[in-house]
Structure formats: structure tokens, C-alpha cells
Amino acid sequence: MTTIQLALDARNPGEYLAVCGLLEVLSRYDANATSAWRRATGVLPSLPSAAADVCEVNTTVDEAAVAAQVAQHLGSKDAWKAITENSRVPLSDSVGGWCGALEFSLPEKPVVVVDHWYEWAHASNGRIVQRLEKRDGKSRWKFWAGKQDEASIKKGNYSASLRGIAGLSLDLVEAASQLSSAQKLQDIIAFTSPGASRLNLDAVATRSSIDRGISANDAAKSGRSSQGRPALELLAAIGLSTFFPPRREGDNAPHGVVGVRKRIFTYSTWSPHLPLALARMTARGVEVAPSELVKREAIIGMMGQYGYLKLARPAGITESVDSGNDDESDDEDSDE
């Protein structure tokens, strides 16, 4: 049995969700792996006296071998496919078009499905169609606006790279390809590359001018470059899809996704050790005996048509959130 320690800041929903994504990926190697959270010192080599949130994983896998393989495939275009109206295609073939899900593949392992942005899709005459409902079937996790045209891209608009989930993910995969062979799973989460958060899940890499202190356009003009964590965001997208999936259409799905009410995302760390199926439940705040939960709440901020996650607080003290403007504007949508 091997014990893997993942040290992070659980106040950052992106880091927390990336760990959830890693737990999902690890289950492809060891279905019986268990995990638990605790606060500990001595886990940060640069600050040995500092306390950090630690997700501890008990597993039979060789961490170095798995870390190297996961890192390689997160940054490999061949490991990712997009599910379109008609077929399963490479990410590059679905940029800007309708995409219902992504698939991440590891050698001889079941695929990992990423589909956090849609609750349902509308079909008419054999085609996926838009605007039958105001929110058009999108979940609360769709933080990006519609695809951009080439004219906007040439103008250097920082939002112009938002070409649907396939384009965003392709950017992340290409950035993650620069990750050299990882020896630890922690190395995958910690890897940085120039660029802001593509999916707006990493609270410390958001495009928010408030959080950064300078707008992304001004940063580009001044030559400053933010640091994104592409592998972390890909894993966080997996964590969203598997631990906090979209609710489906109906009376029990008023706010789009599990764990979200209006614009507050509630999630939990858990102890003692639990298998993956129970970890998914406790992450959503379900009381599973004899587990003990630490609940946190993160506000989903808005920048015009774009959503993003803020750093979380302990549950129960998050300030109120304006429940108005719950739906995207009518001119925001395109094929996705």
C-alpha cells in the first residue's frame, strides 16, 4: 500500500476540484483506492512550518509511474476526443461548434467523461438546436461566452480565445504538453505556464480585474503575463463532471448543478478514509457515517457574460449573492 499526499489550499475551488479529478483518474488504476483530508505541517518543502490542506490517498499504484503517464496524456491531443452531433472527433475538429462532452483516455483504461457544461440538449429534425429555453440547457458551470469571430481574434481581445469548450480545452492540452515527466501527482497540479485560467475554475488565475488588480487587456499591453495551471484546470473539469455533475431537467434542477444554489458553490472535505463512491457523496455535503465534513462556500462571480470561482469561506458566513441576472444574455450564445 502506498500513501500519496497532495498538499493544496482547499479554499481554492480549482485546487480542490483538481484533486477530485485526480481521484477519479486514479480509480482507473486502482478501483479500491481511498482518500481523506486533514490539516498538516511539514508537507511544503519551501515552508516546512506552514500548515496546508492535505488530501491523503491510500492506493496500490506506483505514484511515479502513474504520475508520468497521467502528465503525458493530459498534454497529448491524441488522448482527448470531443463528442459532436454526429461523431467522436479530435478536439481541433470541434472548435467553435456544438460539443456535448469530452473524453480523456489512458492506455487500456476506461475513458473519463467531461460534460459539466450541459444539462440537456435540444434536437429538431435530427440537429442540435438552440434557444428553445432561455438557458438553453447549459449548467451553472458554463463560465465562458459564445465563440468569437476571427475579426475579434485579430484585434487581440483577451476573450477572443473562447472558442467553445473544445477550443478552450485544446488550449489547455497544448499548454499542458510542456509539462515534463512528473515524478509525483503534486507536480501535475503545481505545473504553471503563461496565460490566465481558461475555464475560470482556478481562483488564483482568474481574469477578474478585482482579483488580479489589473485587467487582462492592460496586462497584455504592459507586457505582464499571468501564470495559469493548465493541468490543474483539466483535472478540475474532470472533478466537476464526476463529483458535481449537472442536474437534469426537472423540478429538482433549479440551479443547474449539484452543490450550487444561486451563485454559491458548496463543497466539503472529508475524513476518515473513504472509497471513491462515498467520497463523491461527502464532497457534496452528504453525511455518511462515520465521516466528518468541513464545508466551504465559494461565490461564483460574474464579469459581464463570464463566470468565475472566488476563494471559498467556511460554510455559513458567505455574504449574500445577488440572485438577479441568473441567465445569460440572449446575445451570448452561439453553437455552444
N, C-alpha and C positions, 0 to 999 in steps of 0.2 A: 504493500500500500504506500502511495506517495501522497504527501501533503503539499499542495500548491497554495501559496499566499499571494493574493492580489491586493495591493495597497492603493487606496484612492481616496477621493473626497466624496463621500456619499451625498453631500449637499448638491453636488453637480449631477443633475438627472442624466446627462450624457454619459458620464463615467459609470454611474450605477447601471444604466441600461446596457452599456457595453459589456459589463460583467455578466448581466443576464444573457446577452448574446453569446458570450464565451461559454457559459454553462450549457446553452443549447448546442453549440458546436461540439463541446466535449462529450455530450451524450451520444454523439455519433461514434465515438471511440470507446466509451465506457458507459453503458446504459445504467450502471449501478452507482455512478459517482454521486457523492453527497456534498452539500455545501452549507456553510453557516457564516454569520457575520459577527465581528467583535471589534472593539477599540483596542489598539495595541501600540506600544512604543518599540523602537528598535527595528522597525521594518523599512525605514527610509535611510539608505546608506549615507545620504548627504546630511541628514538631520537625525541622528540616532536617538536623540532625546525627545523628538516630536512624536505626538500621537497621531495615528491615522486610522481610517476605517479599513478593515481588512476582511475580504471575503476568502475564507479558507475552504479549499476543495480537497476532499479525500477521494483518491482515484487510483486505478491500477496502471494508468498510462505513463509513458516516459515523457516528461514535460518537454525536454529539449527536442525530441523527435516530433512531437505534436506541434509545438510552437513553430518550428521551422516549416512544417507542411502548411499549417494554417496561414502563416505570414505569406508564404509563396503564393497560395491560391487566392487570398484576399486581393492581391495585386495582380492577378492573372485574368485577362479578359476572357480566356477560354473557360474559366471556372464560373462565369456568370452568364445567365440567359434571361431574356425578357419574354414574358407571355403576352402576346398581342391578340387581336381579334381572331387571327387565323392560324397562328402557329407559335412555336418556341423559336426565338431568333437571338443572335448576338445583340448585346446592348447597343452597339453602334447602329444597328438596323432599326432600332425602335426610338431613336432620339427624336423628341418633338411630337411623337404620335401617342395614341392611346396604349397604355400598358397596365395590365391588370395585376401583375405580380412579377417578382424576380426570383430566380433560382440560383442558389450558391451550391456548387458541387465540390466535394472532396473525393479523392480516389477511392472507389469501391465503397462509398458510404451513401446512405440515403440523403437526398437533396435537402437543403434548408430553404424554406419558402419565406420570402419577404413580401408582405402585402398590406402594410399598415395604413395606407392612404385611402383605400376604398372600402365603403360598407357594402355597396352593391353597384351593379352596372345596369343600364337600361339598354334593351335591344329592340330594334324595329326593322322589319324587312331584312333580317339577317345581319344588321350592322349595329355596332355600339353607338348610341346617340346621346346627346347632351340635353340639358335644360328641362327635362321632364319634372324635376323637382328643383327647388331653389338651390339646395346644397349639392344637388346632382350626385348624391351617393358618396360624397367624399367624407372621410372621417375627420375628426379634430386634428389628427396628426399631419394633414396635408398643409405644411407650413409654407410651401412655395406657391408663387402665382403661375399663371399660364405661360406657355412657351413664348419666346421672344423672336422677333424677326431679325433678319440679317442686318438691316439698317441700324437697329439698336445695338447690335453686337459691335459693328464698326465704330460706333460712337464711343465705345468704351464704357458703357453703362454697367456698373458692377452687378446689377441684377440680370444682365442680358445672358449670362451663362445658364440661367434657369430654363432648361430645355426639356422639362418634364423629368420624371423620376429616373428614366433611363439615362438621360444626359447628365443629370446630377451624379448618379451612381457611377457612370463611366468616368467622370472627372475624379471621383474618389478612388476608383480602382487604379487609374493611371497614376495618381499621386502615391497610392499605397505600394505601387510596384517599385518605388525607390527604397522600400524597407528591406534592408539587408537581412540575411538569415538570422532569425531571432532564436535566442537560447532559452528565453523564458516568455511565458504568456504576458507578463508585465511589460516586456519590451514592445509588444504589439500595441498595447493601449497607449504607451508613452510616446510612440513614434510621432514626430511632427514634420510638417512640410509647409512651405509658403502657401498662404491662402486662408480665407476665412472658412467658417463652418458652412458646408454646402446644404445640409439638411436642417440646419439651425437646432440641432439637438445638444451640441456641446456648449454649455452655458458660458464657458470661458473663451470661446472662439466665435461668439455671435457677431453678426454685423451690426447689432444695436449700437447706435451712436452714444447712448447713455452709458452702456457697459464699457465701451471702448474709449469714450472721451473724445472721439473724433469720427466723423463719418467715413464710410469706406471710400467714397469718391475723393474726399480730401486726403485720406491716407495714400491713395494711389498717386495723387498729384504731387504729394510731398516726398514720394519715394519710399514711404514706410510700407512694410509688408507684415501682415498679421500671420500668425502661425496656426494652421489648422491641424487636426489629428484625423487623417482620412480613415485609417484602420479602425479607430475608435468609433467613428460615425457609422461605418458599415456594420460593425458589431452592434452598435446601439439600434440600428434599424432592424437587425435580427431580433434583438431583445424586445423591441416594441411589438413586433409581429407575433412573437411567441408567448411573451409574458403579459402583454397588454393589448390584445387583438381588438380590431374594430368590432363593435356590436353590429348585429344585422338589423335590417329594417323592422320596425315594430314599436309598440308602446314602451318596451323596456330599453329602447335605444335613443333616448332624447339628446344625449350629449356625445354621441359618436364612438367613443372608445371606452374600454374597461379602465377604471382608475381616474377618469376625468369627469368633473362636474363643472359646467360652465367653462371657465378658463383656469381651473385649478387641477393640477395633476397630483394625485396622492399615491405614494408608493411606500413600501416597507422593507426594511432589512430584517433578518430572522436568525434565531438561534433556538435550540442547538441544531446539529446537522440534520438536513432533510434531503430526500431524493428529489430529482428534478420535478416530478409531478406535483409534489407538495410545495416545493419552493415556488412554483408558478402561482399557487394559491395564496401563500403567505405574502408574496410580493404585492399582491392586490389587496392585502389587508384582511384576508380571511383568517379567522382564529382557528388554528389547527393545533390541538393539544399534542404534546406539551410545549409548543413553540412560544417564544416571547418575541414580540414585534416592536420595532422602533419605526414609527410612522413619520413621514415627511410630506410637505406640500410645496409644490413649485408652481408659480404662476406662469401661464402661457401668455407672454407679451405679444403685442402687435406693432408692426412697423408698416403702416398702410395695409397692403394686402398680404404681408408676410408675417407669419407667426414665428416665435422662438421661445425656448425654455429659459427661465431665470433660475438662479440658485435657489435651493429649497430652504424652508424653515421647518422646525418641528411642527407636526400637525396640530391644528387648533389655534395658531396665532397668526396665520397668514392674513394679511389685510384683505378687505373685501375687493372683489373684482367687478368692474362694470360689466353687467350681463348684456348690455346693448351691442348691436352690430355683431351678432353671433354668426352671421352668414357672410360669405364673401360677396363682394360687389358683383353685379351682373356682368361687367366687362372684364372680369378677372380670368374667366375660364377659356380654355381652348380645347384641344383634344384630351387634355388631362386635367 
